Structure formats: C-alpha cells, structure tokens
Amino acid sequence: MQGYTVFVTTLGAKAHAPVANKHRSRKLKIIGLSGGIASGKSAVARFMESRGAVVIDADAIAHEVLLRPEVVGKLTDRWGSGIVDDADRPIRSEIAKRVFGATGSEELNWLEALLHPLVRTKIENVLEQLRVVETRVAILDVPLLFERNWQKLCDCVIFVDAPLDQRRARAAERGWDAGELKRREARQWDVERKQAAADRVIENHADLTTLHATLTKCWDDWNIGD
C-alpha cells in the first residue's frame, strides 16, 4: 500500500501501520491467544509480532491501570498503605499475597471488578485506533479470554498447548510452587475446556524452531497479505 507510515503507541500495544486510505479499506483481523498458564503464549506472541502483528497485552495494560491515582486510592482504602511503596506505586507481590492466598477469592473478585472494566475500555480504544490506521492483525493476549467473553471480539482463537511438566517448570522459573500454579489455574477454565473452545491448537511441546514452523503455517493459512 502506498503512502507514509505512522507509529502508533498505546499502553501495551505498538505497531507500524499505513495511514487510512479513502480508496481502500482493510479489516483488522483479531486473533485471541489462549492456553494453559506458562504454556508459552509469550513466545507465540513474540513470533506474531515479528511478522507484523500488534500484540495487545492485557496484563501490561492492567499494570498501567494499577498506577492510576484513583485506582491506587481504592487499593489503599481496602488494604492499607502497606500495599504501596514510598512512591505510592502498588506493590504487585503484596497484591498477589492478598488475592492468590488460600482465602483470597473475595479479594480477587473485588480487584477484578475494579480493574477489568478499565482494562476492557482501554483495549477497545486500542483496537479502534488500529482499525483507523488499517493494521492487519492484532493479537489479543488476555489471561481470562474465555472467562470474560473476549473471544466474541476475535475472528479466531488459538490455544497454546504444552505438557504439564513443562508448564510447571516454567512456573517455577517465575518463583511459583505447585500450589501457586494450582491456585491461579483454579480461577480459569480448565485446559481441556479452553482447548475445545479454541479454533486452532498450537502444540508447544518441542523447541522454538518447531514452534515457529507451526506458527508460520498458521500465518500462511490466514492468508494475511500486505
């Protein structure tokens, strides 16, 4: 497509994309990214980004939302001043203790009710910006994609599958024990249910070369042209 290029930067998303042309319109293809915890979704997202997709990272957006003064105020009202550091920034490890502990279900529900509407509004705004500049592909990386009905915005959903022992090893690299992984998974659909709901399953059982070959086949099957 002829014309100049603009650089779009948003919370959790960035892209090079052509300016909208009144003589041509191109639909944004939205691909939802799902999978078990620590299944390798980030590796999939990085590959798609290397092919020109814009990755919208809901976790990154949530972290930015946490810094908003009105959100910080609600956190300290509920959990006290110990939830923030000396610069009034939320301490994520302290938040995790409250929402992922053995008795944290009520606190997690409260936090999700606070953050999810703000994150959703931000993501919808990002998608609209990407449509304006005629971006080809957006990858929607949302941990609770099915649980919060994000799949309804997607043209298709891919599920990243990895063996449990590999996922446990990756979780351990994050500092999580088996109990922590189990508690976090309990807040999501089980792996089998998510896999059944997805449009395509990506096997991430081997090395990056194999994964990239599988993803290249997906990209070609989607027939995403310039």
N, C-alpha and C positions, 0 to 999 in steps of 0.2 A: 504494500500500500504506500503510495507516495505521500509526502508531507513530512512535517517535522515531528519530533518525539518529545513528549513531556515526561517528567519524572514525578510519579505520584507517591507520596509518603503519608502513611496513616499509622495509627497505633496498631502494631502487629502485622502490617502489610505494606509492601512496596512493589512497584512494578514500573518497567518501561513499557509505554503503550502509545499507539498513534492517537493523535487528536481526532475527535469525531469528524467524520466527513459527511456532508449532507447528501452526497451522491451514493453513499454506501453505508449499510448498517450491518453490524456483525453481533450475533447473540453471544452473550457471555455464558460459557459452559461452567457450571458449578459442580465440582466433584467433592463429595463428602468423604472424609477419611476416618475410618473406624478401626477397631481392633482391640485385642486384649491389652491390659496395662503392660508396658515395657515390651511390646511385640515388635518394635522397630518402626513405628509410624513416623518418627522424625527423619529416619533415613529415607523413607518413601517421599516425604515432603521435600527434603533437600534435592532429591533427584528431579522431582517435578518442577521445582523452582529453576533448576539448571536448564530445563527445556523451555522455560519462558512462562511458566505458570506463576501466579501470585498466591503465596501461602498466607492465609488468614489464620493466625494462631490465637485461638480463644484464650488460652492460658496467659499469653503475653498481654492481651488486652485486659484481662481480669487483673493482672498485676498493676497495670497502669491505672485502672479504675480504683484500685485499693488506695492509691495515693491522693485521690480527690479529697479535699478538706471535709466535705460533707460526709463522705464515707468514713474517713478517719474519726470524725466526731461520733458517729454511730458505733464504731468499734470500741472506742474508749468508754462511751456511755454504758455499753453492755459488759465489757471485760476489764475495764480499768486501765490506768495509764501504763501498766506493765506490758500492754500489747504493742506499744510503740517504742522506738528508740529515742535518743536525745534530740533527734531532728524531726520528731513526730512522724516517722515513717513506720508503717506496720511491720512487725517482726514476723515473717512468714512461719518460722519454726514455732513461735508461740501460738499463732493461729492454728497450725496443724495439731498441736497438743490438745487444743480445745475441741476441734471439730472431728478429728480422727481417733480420739481416745475411745476407750471402751464404753463410755457413757456420753459420747459426743453427738449422737444422732440429732437431738433437738437443736444443738448449736450449729451443726452443719446445715440443717434445714433453714435456720434463720439467716445464715450467711449467704446461702444460695438465693434465698428470696430477696436479699439486699442486692446482690451482685448481678444475677442473671438478667434482669430487665435492662440494666445499664449496658452490659456486655452485648446483649442482643441488639439494642438500638445502635451501638457503635458498629457492629458487624453489618447491619443492614445499611448503614450510611456508607461504609466502605464499599460494599457491593454496588451501591448506586453510583459511586464515584468511578468504579471500574467499568461499569456499563457506559458511562458518559465518554470515557476515553477509549472505548472499544477494546478492552482487554479480552483476550481469547479464552483464558482458562483461570479459574480461581479454585484453589484447594481449601476446603473448609475443614480445618483441624480443630474439632470440638470434642473434648473428652466424653461429654454426655450427649452425643449427637442424636442417638435414637431416643434416649430417655426424655429429651427436651424437644423432640419433634423437629430438629434441624433438617432431617432428611427431606422434609417437604419442600425445602428451598433448593434441593440438589437435583441435577439432571441424572446423576448416578452416585452410588456409594460404593467405595472399595473397602474391603475388610482385610487387614494385615494379620496373618496367622503365623504364630511361632509356637514351638513346643513349650510346655510349662517350665521345664528345667532351664531353658534359655531365658524365659521371662523372669524367673526367679533370680537368675544370675545377674541380669541387667538391673533388676530392682535392688539387689544387694549393692550394686555399684552406686546406687543413689542413697545408700545408707538405710535401706528398709530391710527389716527382717521379714520372715514368712508371715508373721501375724499382721504386720503393717500392710503388706500386699493384700492379704485376705480381707482386711477391714475396708480398704479402698475399693476392692473389687465388689464387695457387698453392696456398694452404692450404685453399681452399674448393672445393666442387663448381663446375664452370663454370656460367656464367649459363644456358646452354641446358638443362642438366640440372636445375637448380633450378626453372626456369620450367616444365618439363614435369612436375615432381613436385608443383607447387602446384595448389590447387583453383581459384584465380582470379588473373588477371593484371591489375595496375593500371598503366596507361600513364601515366608521368610525363614526358611529352615537352614539355608546354606550361607555362602559368603556374599559380599556386596556385588561381585561380578554377576553372580546368578540372579540376584535381586534386580540389578539394573537391566539385565536382559529381559526379565519378565515385565518390568515396567516399560521398557521400550516397546514391547509387543502391545501393551495396553495403549500406549500413546498412539501408536500407528493404527490400532483398531478404532480409536476415536476419530481418526481422520481429521486431525486439527491442522489446518493449513495456515499459511501466512496471509 
